Amino acid sequence: MTDLDATMTQAAFGELVGISQQAVSDLQARDVIRQGDPGRVWLLAYCSHLRETAAGRDPDGQLVSERARVAKETADKIAMANAITRKEFAPVGLLEVVLGDLARQISARLDGVVPRLSRGMPDLPASAIAFVSKELAACRGLCADVNIANAERLAGEDEESEE
């Protein structure tokens, strides 16, 4: 029978709890058990350490924070997959193609506004036609500049204006 009130060797304690002497040495290095304490104190400290580890409460917090990070990443991945399934997200390349096509259609439509305006309102002063033509040219320029990089820049400007 092992005397738990006496100090123990690492090998004896390892044999008592079913771990190697090297594992006991590691427990001492991590200050889970302290050299010179009786076997009873080592056993209580070791059992407490096992309970804390099983509960996910690593003494240095590394395991806990790593588990939290993994859980967050997993939740984010599931949320993204759900959003894709609900068609709330689309590939950036596809969005750029769709926006570019829409911009071309709008630009082509704007090209016909001034001639239709001149035919439909022949009494409209030339200065008004020139003003409308200038504004439409600016709109066509915006359509020509449609791309994802500009969208990201504009989104950043919107966030700044909300603050």
mmCIF file of the C-alpha atoms, coordinates in Angstrom:
data_MODEL
# 
_entry.id   MODEL 
# 
loop_
_atom_site.group_PDB 
_atom_site.id 
_atom_site.type_symbol 
_atom_site.label_atom_id 
_atom_site.label_alt_id 
_atom_site.label_comp_id 
_atom_site.label_asym_id 
_atom_site.label_entity_id 
_atom_site.label_seq_id 
_atom_site.pdbx_PDB_ins_code 
_atom_site.Cartn_x 
_atom_site.Cartn_y 
_atom_site.Cartn_z 
_atom_site.occupancy 
_atom_site.B_iso_or_equiv 
_atom_site.pdbx_formal_charge 
_atom_site.auth_seq_id 
_atom_site.auth_comp_id 
_atom_site.auth_asym_id 
_atom_site.auth_atom_id 
_atom_site.pdbx_PDB_model_num 
ATOM 1   C CA . MET A 1 1   ? 0.000   0.000  0.000   1.00 0.00 ? 1   MET A CA 1 
ATOM 2   C CA . THR A 1 2   ? 1.270   3.477  -0.924  1.00 0.00 ? 2   THR A CA 1 
ATOM 3   C CA . ASP A 1 3   ? 1.658   5.995  1.892   1.00 0.00 ? 3   ASP A CA 1 
ATOM 4   C CA . LEU A 1 4   ? 0.007   9.135  0.530   1.00 0.00 ? 4   LEU A CA 1 
ATOM 5   C CA . ASP A 1 5   ? 1.150   11.244 3.493   1.00 0.00 ? 5   ASP A CA 1 
ATOM 6   C CA . ALA A 1 6   ? 4.809   10.804 2.540   1.00 0.00 ? 6   ALA A CA 1 
ATOM 7   C CA . THR A 1 7   ? 6.638   12.477 -0.314  1.00 0.00 ? 7   THR A CA 1 
ATOM 8   C CA . MET A 1 8   ? 6.706   10.382 -3.468  1.00 0.00 ? 8   MET A CA 1 
ATOM 9   C CA . THR A 1 9   ? 9.068   9.914  -6.345  1.00 0.00 ? 9   THR A CA 1 
ATOM 10  C CA . GLN A 1 10  ? 7.914   10.816 -9.815  1.00 0.00 ? 10  GLN A CA 1 
ATOM 11  C CA . ALA A 1 11  ? 8.037   7.155  -10.827 1.00 0.00 ? 11  ALA A CA 1 
ATOM 12  C CA . ALA A 1 12  ? 5.928   6.065  -7.819  1.00 0.00 ? 12  ALA A CA 1 
ATOM 13  C CA . PHE A 1 13  ? 3.308   8.717  -8.455  1.00 0.00 ? 13  PHE A CA 1 
ATOM 14  C CA . GLY A 1 14  ? 3.241   7.857  -12.151 1.00 0.00 ? 14  GLY A CA 1 
ATOM 15  C CA . GLU A 1 15  ? 2.648   4.211  -11.287 1.00 0.00 ? 15  GLU A CA 1 
ATOM 16  C CA . LEU A 1 16  ? -0.113  5.188  -8.838  1.00 0.00 ? 16  LEU A CA 1 
ATOM 17  C CA . VAL A 1 17  ? -2.088  7.228  -11.369 1.00 0.00 ? 17  VAL A CA 1 
ATOM 18  C CA . GLY A 1 18  ? -1.092  5.352  -14.523 1.00 0.00 ? 18  GLY A CA 1 
ATOM 19  C CA . ILE A 1 19  ? 1.151   7.852  -16.279 1.00 0.00 ? 19  ILE A CA 1 
ATOM 20  C CA . SER A 1 20  ? 4.853   7.843  -17.110 1.00 0.00 ? 20  SER A CA 1 
ATOM 21  C CA . GLN A 1 21  ? 7.576   9.387  -14.960 1.00 0.00 ? 21  GLN A CA 1 
ATOM 22  C CA . GLN A 1 22  ? 8.157   11.894 -17.808 1.00 0.00 ? 22  GLN A CA 1 
ATOM 23  C CA . ALA A 1 23  ? 4.496   12.957 -17.612 1.00 0.00 ? 23  ALA A CA 1 
ATOM 24  C CA . VAL A 1 24  ? 4.890   13.492 -13.842 1.00 0.00 ? 24  VAL A CA 1 
ATOM 25  C CA . SER A 1 25  ? 8.009   15.553 -14.530 1.00 0.00 ? 25  SER A CA 1 
ATOM 26  C CA . ASP A 1 26  ? 5.992   17.643 -17.002 1.00 0.00 ? 26  ASP A CA 1 
ATOM 27  C CA . LEU A 1 27  ? 3.294   18.194 -14.348 1.00 0.00 ? 27  LEU A CA 1 
ATOM 28  C CA . GLN A 1 28  ? 5.986   19.504 -12.007 1.00 0.00 ? 28  GLN A CA 1 
ATOM 29  C CA . ALA A 1 29  ? 7.444   21.728 -14.742 1.00 0.00 ? 29  ALA A CA 1 
ATOM 30  C CA . ARG A 1 30  ? 3.975   23.214 -15.315 1.00 0.00 ? 30  ARG A CA 1 
ATOM 31  C CA . ASP A 1 31  ? 3.535   23.684 -11.556 1.00 0.00 ? 31  ASP A CA 1 
ATOM 32  C CA . VAL A 1 32  ? 0.526   21.363 -11.384 1.00 0.00 ? 32  VAL A CA 1 
ATOM 33  C CA . ILE A 1 33  ? 2.301   19.454 -8.597  1.00 0.00 ? 33  ILE A CA 1 
ATOM 34  C CA . ARG A 1 34  ? 5.214   20.711 -6.498  1.00 0.00 ? 34  ARG A CA 1 
ATOM 35  C CA . GLN A 1 35  ? 8.344   18.814 -5.540  1.00 0.00 ? 35  GLN A CA 1 
ATOM 36  C CA . GLY A 1 36  ? 8.372   17.969 -1.830  1.00 0.00 ? 36  GLY A CA 1 
ATOM 37  C CA . ASP A 1 37  ? 4.596   17.897 -1.336  1.00 0.00 ? 37  ASP A CA 1 
ATOM 38  C CA . PRO A 1 38  ? 3.168   14.631 0.022   1.00 0.00 ? 38  PRO A CA 1 
ATOM 39  C CA . GLY A 1 39  ? 1.501   12.134 -2.335  1.00 0.00 ? 39  GLY A CA 1 
ATOM 40  C CA . ARG A 1 40  ? -1.966  13.079 -1.091  1.00 0.00 ? 40  ARG A CA 1 
ATOM 41  C CA . VAL A 1 41  ? -1.433  16.715 -2.195  1.00 0.00 ? 41  VAL A CA 1 
ATOM 42  C CA . TRP A 1 42  ? -0.064  15.534 -5.543  1.00 0.00 ? 42  TRP A CA 1 
ATOM 43  C CA . LEU A 1 43  ? -3.080  13.275 -6.057  1.00 0.00 ? 43  LEU A CA 1 
ATOM 44  C CA . LEU A 1 44  ? -5.577  16.035 -5.236  1.00 0.00 ? 44  LEU A CA 1 
ATOM 45  C CA . ALA A 1 45  ? -3.737  18.535 -7.444  1.00 0.00 ? 45  ALA A CA 1 
ATOM 46  C CA . TYR A 1 46  ? -3.540  16.024 -10.288 1.00 0.00 ? 46  TYR A CA 1 
ATOM 47  C CA . CYS A 1 47  ? -7.264  15.186 -10.057 1.00 0.00 ? 47  CYS A CA 1 
ATOM 48  C CA . SER A 1 48  ? -8.136  18.895 -9.960  1.00 0.00 ? 48  SER A CA 1 
ATOM 49  C CA . HIS A 1 49  ? -5.956  19.454 -13.032 1.00 0.00 ? 49  HIS A CA 1 
ATOM 50  C CA . LEU A 1 50  ? -7.732  16.613 -14.866 1.00 0.00 ? 50  LEU A CA 1 
ATOM 51  C CA . ARG A 1 51  ? -11.160 18.082 -14.020 1.00 0.00 ? 51  ARG A CA 1 
ATOM 52  C CA . GLU A 1 52  ? -10.153 21.564 -15.203 1.00 0.00 ? 52  GLU A CA 1 
ATOM 53  C CA . THR A 1 53  ? -8.691  20.178 -18.427 1.00 0.00 ? 53  THR A CA 1 
ATOM 54  C CA . ALA A 1 54  ? -11.781 18.034 -19.094 1.00 0.00 ? 54  ALA A CA 1 
ATOM 55  C CA . ALA A 1 55  ? -13.992 21.083 -18.548 1.00 0.00 ? 55  ALA A CA 1 
ATOM 56  C CA . GLY A 1 56  ? -11.927 23.029 -21.086 1.00 0.00 ? 56  GLY A CA 1 
ATOM 57  C CA . ARG A 1 57  ? -10.443 25.382 -18.534 1.00 0.00 ? 57  ARG A CA 1 
ATOM 58  C CA . ASP A 1 58  ? -6.798  25.267 -19.474 1.00 0.00 ? 58  ASP A CA 1 
ATOM 59  C CA . PRO A 1 59  ? -4.737  27.150 -16.841 1.00 0.00 ? 59  PRO A CA 1 
ATOM 60  C CA . ASP A 1 60  ? -3.020  29.362 -19.414 1.00 0.00 ? 60  ASP A CA 1 
ATOM 61  C CA . GLY A 1 61  ? -6.289  29.927 -21.325 1.00 0.00 ? 61  GLY A CA 1 
ATOM 62  C CA . GLN A 1 62  ? -4.759  28.826 -24.613 1.00 0.00 ? 62  GLN A CA 1 
ATOM 63  C CA . LEU A 1 63  ? -6.991  25.814 -25.099 1.00 0.00 ? 63  LEU A CA 1 
ATOM 64  C CA . VAL A 1 64  ? -10.093 27.769 -24.161 1.00 0.00 ? 64  VAL A CA 1 
ATOM 65  C CA . SER A 1 65  ? -9.330  30.604 -26.566 1.00 0.00 ? 65  SER A CA 1 
ATOM 66  C CA . GLU A 1 66  ? -8.438  28.168 -29.335 1.00 0.00 ? 66  GLU A CA 1 
ATOM 67  C CA . ARG A 1 67  ? -11.715 26.289 -28.859 1.00 0.00 ? 67  ARG A CA 1 
ATOM 68  C CA . ALA A 1 68  ? -13.620 29.594 -28.914 1.00 0.00 ? 68  ALA A CA 1 
ATOM 69  C CA . ARG A 1 69  ? -11.861 30.626 -32.121 1.00 0.00 ? 69  ARG A CA 1 
ATOM 70  C CA . VAL A 1 70  ? -12.646 27.289 -33.780 1.00 0.00 ? 70  VAL A CA 1 
ATOM 71  C CA . ALA A 1 71  ? -16.281 27.513 -32.647 1.00 0.00 ? 71  ALA A CA 1 
ATOM 72  C CA . LYS A 1 72  ? -16.590 31.031 -34.087 1.00 0.00 ? 72  LYS A CA 1 
ATOM 73  C CA . GLU A 1 73  ? -15.004 30.026 -37.394 1.00 0.00 ? 73  GLU A CA 1 
ATOM 74  C CA . THR A 1 74  ? -17.331 27.023 -37.603 1.00 0.00 ? 74  THR A CA 1 
ATOM 75  C CA . ALA A 1 75  ? -20.378 29.204 -36.919 1.00 0.00 ? 75  ALA A CA 1 
ATOM 76  C CA . ASP A 1 76  ? -19.201 31.720 -39.551 1.00 0.00 ? 76  ASP A CA 1 
ATOM 77  C CA . LYS A 1 77  ? -18.717 28.924 -42.094 1.00 0.00 ? 77  LYS A CA 1 
ATOM 78  C CA . ILE A 1 78  ? -22.226 27.580 -41.453 1.00 0.00 ? 78  ILE A CA 1 
ATOM 79  C CA . ALA A 1 79  ? -23.734 31.070 -41.650 1.00 0.00 ? 79  ALA A CA 1 
ATOM 80  C CA . MET A 1 80  ? -21.949 31.691 -44.972 1.00 0.00 ? 80  MET A CA 1 
ATOM 81  C CA . ALA A 1 81  ? -23.153 28.355 -46.377 1.00 0.00 ? 81  ALA A CA 1 
ATOM 82  C CA . ASN A 1 82  ? -26.711 29.185 -45.316 1.00 0.00 ? 82  ASN A CA 1 
ATOM 83  C CA . ALA A 1 83  ? -26.495 32.634 -46.911 1.00 0.00 ? 83  ALA A CA 1 
ATOM 84  C CA . ILE A 1 84  ? -25.252 31.090 -50.158 1.00 0.00 ? 84  ILE A CA 1 
ATOM 85  C CA . THR A 1 85  ? -28.086 28.546 -50.080 1.00 0.00 ? 85  THR A CA 1 
ATOM 86  C CA . ARG A 1 86  ? -30.600 31.382 -49.601 1.00 0.00 ? 86  ARG A CA 1 
ATOM 87  C CA . LYS A 1 87  ? -28.914 33.155 -52.540 1.00 0.00 ? 87  LYS A CA 1 
ATOM 88  C CA . GLU A 1 88  ? -27.957 36.132 -50.368 1.00 0.00 ? 88  GLU A CA 1 
ATOM 89  C CA . PHE A 1 89  ? -24.362 35.933 -51.622 1.00 0.00 ? 89  PHE A CA 1 
ATOM 90  C CA . ALA A 1 90  ? -22.927 35.543 -55.117 1.00 0.00 ? 90  ALA A CA 1 
ATOM 91  C CA . PRO A 1 91  ? -19.386 35.214 -56.436 1.00 0.00 ? 91  PRO A CA 1 
ATOM 92  C CA . VAL A 1 92  ? -17.680 38.574 -56.945 1.00 0.00 ? 92  VAL A CA 1 
ATOM 93  C CA . GLY A 1 93  ? -16.868 37.761 -60.575 1.00 0.00 ? 93  GLY A CA 1 
ATOM 94  C CA . LEU A 1 94  ? -20.537 37.111 -61.344 1.00 0.00 ? 94  LEU A CA 1 
ATOM 95  C CA . LEU A 1 95  ? -21.597 40.354 -59.666 1.00 0.00 ? 95  LEU A CA 1 
ATOM 96  C CA . GLU A 1 96  ? -19.040 42.294 -61.682 1.00 0.00 ? 96  GLU A CA 1 
ATOM 97  C CA . VAL A 1 97  ? -20.316 40.767 -64.955 1.00 0.00 ? 97  VAL A CA 1 
ATOM 98  C CA . VAL A 1 98  ? -23.953 41.521 -64.065 1.00 0.00 ? 98  VAL A CA 1 
ATOM 99  C CA . LEU A 1 99  ? -23.183 45.094 -62.991 1.00 0.00 ? 99  LEU A CA 1 
ATOM 100 C CA . GLY A 1 100 ? -21.064 45.685 -66.088 1.00 0.00 ? 100 GLY A CA 1 
ATOM 101 C CA . ASP A 1 101 ? -23.854 44.419 -68.353 1.00 0.00 ? 101 ASP A CA 1 
ATOM 102 C CA . LEU A 1 102 ? -26.415 46.596 -66.580 1.00 0.00 ? 102 LEU A CA 1 
ATOM 103 C CA . ALA A 1 103 ? -24.127 49.630 -66.859 1.00 0.00 ? 103 ALA A CA 1 
ATOM 104 C CA . ARG A 1 104 ? -23.739 49.013 -70.616 1.00 0.00 ? 104 ARG A CA 1 
ATOM 105 C CA . GLN A 1 105 ? -27.518 48.780 -71.039 1.00 0.00 ? 105 GLN A CA 1 
ATOM 106 C CA . ILE A 1 106 ? -28.074 52.002 -69.095 1.00 0.00 ? 106 ILE A CA 1 
ATOM 107 C CA . SER A 1 107 ? -25.345 53.794 -71.040 1.00 0.00 ? 107 SER A CA 1 
ATOM 108 C CA . ALA A 1 108 ? -26.841 52.700 -74.371 1.00 0.00 ? 108 ALA A CA 1 
ATOM 109 C CA . ARG A 1 109 ? -30.249 53.901 -73.245 1.00 0.00 ? 109 ARG A CA 1 
ATOM 110 C CA . LEU A 1 110 ? -28.809 57.254 -72.164 1.00 0.00 ? 110 LEU A CA 1 
ATOM 111 C CA . ASP A 1 111 ? -27.245 57.679 -75.625 1.00 0.00 ? 111 ASP A CA 1 
ATOM 112 C CA . GLY A 1 112 ? -30.732 57.921 -77.128 1.00 0.00 ? 112 GLY A CA 1 
ATOM 113 C CA . VAL A 1 113 ? -32.173 60.452 -74.682 1.00 0.00 ? 113 VAL A CA 1 
ATOM 114 C CA . VAL A 1 114 ? -30.877 63.644 -76.379 1.00 0.00 ? 114 VAL A CA 1 
ATOM 115 C CA . PRO A 1 115 ? -32.043 62.708 -79.910 1.00 0.00 ? 115 PRO A CA 1 
ATOM 116 C CA . ARG A 1 116 ? -35.472 61.670 -78.576 1.00 0.00 ? 116 ARG A CA 1 
ATOM 117 C CA . LEU A 1 117 ? -35.661 64.867 -76.543 1.00 0.00 ? 117 LEU A CA 1 
ATOM 118 C CA . SER A 1 118 ? -34.801 67.004 -79.606 1.00 0.00 ? 118 SER A CA 1 
ATOM 119 C CA . ARG A 1 119 ? -37.431 65.246 -81.740 1.00 0.00 ? 119 ARG A CA 1 
ATOM 120 C CA . GLY A 1 120 ? -40.106 65.249 -79.041 1.00 0.00 ? 120 GLY A CA 1 
ATOM 121 C CA . MET A 1 121 ? -39.571 68.857 -77.974 1.00 0.00 ? 121 MET A CA 1 
ATOM 122 C CA . PRO A 1 122 ? -38.364 70.829 -80.999 1.00 0.00 ? 122 PRO A CA 1 
ATOM 123 C CA . ASP A 1 123 ? -38.931 74.161 -79.228 1.00 0.00 ? 123 ASP A CA 1 
ATOM 124 C CA . LEU A 1 124 ? -36.497 73.256 -76.410 1.00 0.00 ? 124 LEU A CA 1 
ATOM 125 C CA . PRO A 1 125 ? -33.627 75.781 -76.345 1.00 0.00 ? 125 PRO A CA 1 
ATOM 126 C CA . ALA A 1 126 ? -30.197 74.571 -77.452 1.00 0.00 ? 126 ALA A CA 1 
ATOM 127 C CA . SER A 1 127 ? -28.791 75.507 -74.013 1.00 0.00 ? 127 SER A CA 1 
ATOM 128 C CA . ALA A 1 128 ? -31.213 73.076 -72.325 1.00 0.00 ? 128 ALA A CA 1 
ATOM 129 C CA . ILE A 1 129 ? -30.277 70.320 -74.785 1.00 0.00 ? 129 ILE A CA 1 
ATOM 130 C CA . ALA A 1 130 ? -26.569 71.027 -74.113 1.00 0.00 ? 130 ALA A CA 1 
ATOM 131 C CA . PHE A 1 131 ? -27.151 70.913 -70.338 1.00 0.00 ? 131 PHE A CA 1 
ATOM 132 C CA . VAL A 1 132 ? -29.022 67.599 -70.528 1.00 0.00 ? 132 VAL A CA 1 
ATOM 133 C CA . SER A 1 133 ? -26.375 66.210 -72.901 1.00 0.00 ? 133 SER A CA 1 
ATOM 134 C CA . LYS A 1 134 ? -23.605 67.151 -70.436 1.00 0.00 ? 134 LYS A CA 1 
ATOM 135 C CA . GLU A 1 135 ? -25.405 65.515 -67.507 1.00 0.00 ? 135 GLU A CA 1 
ATOM 136 C CA . LEU A 1 136 ? -26.066 62.367 -69.513 1.00 0.00 ? 136 LEU A CA 1 
ATOM 137 C CA . ALA A 1 137 ? -22.408 62.205 -70.535 1.00 0.00 ? 137 ALA A CA 1 
ATOM 138 C CA . ALA A 1 138 ? -21.473 62.319 -66.829 1.00 0.00 ? 138 ALA A CA 1 
ATOM 139 C CA . CYS A 1 139 ? -23.941 59.466 -66.166 1.00 0.00 ? 139 CYS A CA 1 
ATOM 140 C CA . ARG A 1 140 ? -22.453 57.428 -69.026 1.00 0.00 ? 140 ARG A CA 1 
ATOM 141 C CA . GLY A 1 141 ? -19.009 57.998 -67.512 1.00 0.00 ? 141 GLY A CA 1 
ATOM 142 C CA . LEU A 1 142 ? -20.227 56.610 -64.194 1.00 0.00 ? 142 LEU A CA 1 
ATOM 143 C CA . CYS A 1 143 ? -21.651 53.578 -65.982 1.00 0.00 ? 143 CYS A CA 1 
ATOM 144 C CA . ALA A 1 144 ? -18.326 53.004 -67.740 1.00 0.00 ? 144 ALA A CA 1 
ATOM 145 C CA . ASP A 1 145 ? -16.512 53.042 -64.389 1.00 0.00 ? 145 ASP A CA 1 
ATOM 146 C CA . VAL A 1 146 ? -18.663 50.334 -62.776 1.00 0.00 ? 146 VAL A CA 1 
ATOM 147 C CA . ASN A 1 147 ? -16.468 47.667 -61.158 1.00 0.00 ? 147 ASN A CA 1 
ATOM 148 C CA . ILE A 1 148 ? -16.070 45.921 -57.818 1.00 0.00 ? 148 ILE A CA 1 
ATOM 149 C CA . ALA A 1 149 ? -13.139 48.098 -56.722 1.00 0.00 ? 149 ALA A CA 1 
ATOM 150 C CA . ASN A 1 150 ? -15.292 51.215 -57.066 1.00 0.00 ? 150 ASN A CA 1 
ATOM 151 C CA . ALA A 1 151 ? -18.124 49.494 -55.203 1.00 0.00 ? 151 ALA A CA 1 
ATOM 152 C CA . GLU A 1 152 ? -15.807 48.752 -52.274 1.00 0.00 ? 152 GLU A CA 1 
ATOM 153 C CA . ARG A 1 153 ? -14.612 52.381 -52.268 1.00 0.00 ? 153 ARG A CA 1 
ATOM 154 C CA . LEU A 1 154 ? -18.209 53.655 -52.367 1.00 0.00 ? 154 LEU A CA 1 
ATOM 155 C CA . ALA A 1 155 ? -19.198 51.297 -49.546 1.00 0.00 ? 155 ALA A CA 1 
ATOM 156 C CA . GLY A 1 156 ? -16.365 52.746 -47.457 1.00 0.00 ? 156 GLY A CA 1 
ATOM 157 C CA . GLU A 1 157 ? -17.600 56.275 -48.166 1.00 0.00 ? 157 GLU A CA 1 
ATOM 158 C CA . ASP A 1 158 ? -21.146 55.291 -47.134 1.00 0.00 ? 158 ASP A CA 1 
ATOM 159 C CA . GLU A 1 159 ? -19.850 53.906 -43.812 1.00 0.00 ? 159 GLU A CA 1 
ATOM 160 C CA . GLU A 1 160 ? -17.920 57.123 -43.166 1.00 0.00 ? 160 GLU A CA 1 
ATOM 161 C CA . SER A 1 161 ? -20.981 59.286 -43.872 1.00 0.00 ? 161 SER A CA 1 
ATOM 162 C CA . GLU A 1 162 ? -23.081 57.259 -41.401 1.00 0.00 ? 162 GLU A CA 1 
ATOM 163 C CA . GLU A 1 163 ? -20.700 58.012 -38.518 1.00 0.00 ? 163 GLU A CA 1 
# 
